[in-house]
Amino acid sequence: MAYAFERDETIPAAITRIMHEQVTRAREQLTDPGSPPEERVHNARKRFKETRALLRMVREPLGAQFAVENVWFRDAGRSLAAVRDADAVLEALEKLELSRWVRANVKRSLEQNRAHPPLEELIAHTLEQLVVAEERIAFWPPLDDSFETIAGGLRRTYRDGRRSMKNALSAEELHEWRKQVKTHWYHVQLLRHLWPPVMKPYAGVLDELSHVLGDHHDLHVLAGSTGRPSPSLRKAAASRQKELEQQAAALGARIFAERPGAWLARMRKYWSAWRDS
């Protein structure tokens, strides 16, 4: 089934189903014989990010169990991250307006310094631990079939995204904002059946903002990955980052226009109308 709540299932059943589905999909993607290791890792990391967003939605009802699960899926994703991060930096380089000579030199430097982690070993270890992670789900504390079970997590994520937007002045702060935007996007994905004509375009704009902030971060990493970047690279990266910051500010001002309480009240009304229809 989809990474979303379904109208005919209780909230506890939906949470459990989605958790099991994400673990199963991650396992299938990590063992896909038709995909290279880099692609298998990239796909599995997406599943771990989706899983962590789901966990944040029920953070308070899970109590101490939240920390256990969040740390495990965070660390599992980080252990597989090096390859994708290197690819993202190379993609950022290709988007800059640079001479062929400068681009070739930077690319050569990046390739020379690129880490080559033992992916097959990491994949095997992750697969072993996924079995344990899935078994833990059966021992989670019981969850109520009530909107309040997910309300706290929804409000916290929207609030954190709004706060991060106001504080996003440096590259590091913009990257932190992207993390909050991404989690909020996942939450909207989970709620997309509430009112598709509204939730789908809202998710689309969130995804656009996430990509804008992601491109900004990749340029920041690119500049730091080349030792002493050439003046032309610094100038091109700074110019592009300025454009991205302006795009992000315009999108964020609209996405986070409501106060957290007002946004949550609107989602609660959508939820009630959806469940009652």
WOURHU-V745521 format. One record per backbone hydrogen bond with DSSP energy under -0.5 kcal/mol. CO is the residue of the C=O (numbers start at 0). NH is the residue of the N-H. E is the energy in kcal/mol with one decimal. If there is no record, write none. Layout:
BEGIN
CO_NH_E / CO_NH_E
END
This chain:
BEGIN
1_3_-2.2 / 5_8_-1.4 / 9_13_-2.5 / 10_14_-2.7 / 11_15_-2.3 / 12_16_-2.6 / 13_17_-2.8 / 14_18_-2.2 / 15_19_-2.4 / 16_20_-2.7 / 17_21_-2.5 / 18_22_-2.1 / 19_23_-2.5 / 20_24_-2.7 / 21_25_-2.4 / 22_26_-2.3 / 23_27_-2.5 / 24_28_-2.5 / 25_29_-2.3 / 26_30_-1.2 / 28_31_-0.8 / 30_32_-0.5 / 31_34_-1.3 / 35_39_-2.1 / 36_40_-2.5 / 37_41_-2.2 / 38_42_-2.4 / 39_43_-2.1 / 40_44_-2.3 / 41_45_-1.4 / 42_46_-1.5 / 43_47_-2.0 / 44_48_-2.1 / 45_49_-2.3 / 46_50_-2.2 / 47_51_-2.3 / 48_52_-2.0 / 49_53_-2.0 / 50_54_-2.3 / 51_55_-2.1 / 52_56_-1.2 / 53_57_-0.9 / 54_57_-0.8 / 55_58_-1.1 / 56_152_-0.8 / 57_61_-1.9 / 58_62_-0.9 / 59_62_-0.8 / 61_64_-1.6 / 62_65_-1.4 / 62_66_-0.5 / 63_67_-1.2 / 64_68_-2.3 / 65_69_-3.2 / 66_70_-2.2 / 67_71_-1.7 / 68_72_-2.5 / 69_73_-2.1 / 70_74_-2.7 / 71_75_-2.5 / 72_76_-1.8 / 73_77_-2.2 / 74_78_-2.2 / 75_79_-0.7 / 76_79_-0.7 / 77_80_-1.7 / 79_83_-0.5 / 80_84_-2.3 / 81_85_-1.9 / 82_86_-2.0 / 83_87_-2.4 / 84_88_-1.7 / 85_89_-1.7 / 86_90_-2.2 / 87_91_-2.2 / 88_92_-1.9 / 89_93_-1.6 / 90_94_-0.8 / 91_94_-0.7 / 92_95_-1.4 / 95_97_-1.1 / 98_102_-2.6 / 99_103_-2.2 / 100_104_-2.2 / 101_105_-2.5 / 102_106_-2.5 / 103_107_-2.2 / 104_108_-2.1 / 105_109_-2.5 / 106_110_-2.4 / 107_111_-2.0 / 108_112_-1.7 / 109_113_-0.5 / 110_113_-0.6 / 116_118_-2.0 / 117_121_-2.2 / 118_122_-3.1 / 119_123_-2.2 / 120_124_-2.3 / 121_125_-2.5 / 122_126_-2.4 / 123_127_-1.8 / 124_128_-2.0 / 125_129_-1.9 / 126_130_-1.0 / 127_131_-0.9 / 128_132_-2.5 / 129_133_-2.4 / 130_134_-1.7 / 131_135_-1.6 / 132_136_-0.7 / 133_136_-0.8 / 134_137_-0.9 / 135_138_-2.0 / 136_139_-1.6 / 143_145_-1.7 / 145_148_-2.0 / 146_149_-1.2 / 146_150_-1.5 / 147_151_-0.8 / 149_153_-2.3 / 150_154_-2.6 / 151_155_-2.4 / 152_156_-2.0 / 153_157_-2.1 / 154_158_-2.8 / 155_159_-2.7 / 156_160_-2.0 / 157_161_-2.2 / 158_162_-2.6 / 159_163_-2.6 / 160_164_-1.8 / 161_165_-1.5 / 162_166_-1.3 / 163_167_-0.7 / 164_167_-0.8 / 166_168_-1.7 / 169_173_-2.3 / 170_174_-1.9 / 171_175_-1.9 / 172_176_-2.2 / 173_177_-2.0 / 174_178_-1.6 / 175_179_-1.6 / 176_180_-2.6 / 177_181_-2.8 / 178_182_-2.0 / 179_183_-2.3 / 180_184_-2.5 / 181_185_-2.2 / 182_186_-2.2 / 183_187_-2.3 / 184_188_-2.2 / 185_189_-2.2 / 186_190_-1.3 / 188_191_-1.3 / 189_4_-2.8 / 190_193_-2.1 / 194_197_-2.1 / 194_198_-2.7 / 195_199_-2.2 / 197_201_-1.5 / 198_202_-2.5 / 199_203_-2.0 / 200_204_-2.1 / 201_205_-2.1 / 202_206_-2.4 / 203_207_-2.0 / 204_208_-2.3 / 205_209_-2.5 / 206_210_-2.1 / 207_211_-2.1 / 208_212_-2.5 / 209_213_-2.2 / 210_214_-2.6 / 211_215_-1.7 / 212_216_-2.1 / 213_217_-2.4 / 214_218_-1.8 / 215_219_-1.6 / 216_220_-2.6 / 217_221_-2.5 / 218_222_-2.2 / 219_223_-1.5 / 220_224_-1.3 / 221_224_-0.7 / 221_225_-0.6 / 222_225_-0.5 / 223_226_-0.5 / 225_227_-1.0 / 226_228_-0.7 / 229_233_-2.5 / 230_234_-2.6 / 231_235_-2.3 / 232_236_-2.7 / 233_237_-2.6 / 234_238_-2.3 / 235_239_-2.2 / 236_240_-2.6 / 237_241_-2.0 / 238_242_-1.7 / 239_243_-2.3 / 240_244_-2.5 / 241_245_-1.8 / 242_246_-2.0 / 243_247_-2.7 / 244_248_-2.3 / 245_249_-1.9 / 246_250_-2.3 / 247_251_-3.1 / 248_252_-2.1 / 249_253_-0.8 / 250_253_-0.7 / 250_254_-2.6 / 251_255_-2.6 / 253_256_-1.2 / 258_262_-2.6 / 259_263_-2.6 / 260_264_-2.1 / 261_265_-1.9 / 262_266_-2.0 / 263_267_-2.6 / 264_268_-1.9 / 265_269_-2.2 / 266_270_-2.7 / 267_271_-2.5 / 268_272_-2.5 / 269_273_-2.4 / 270_274_-2.7 / 271_275_-2.1 / 272_276_-0.9
END
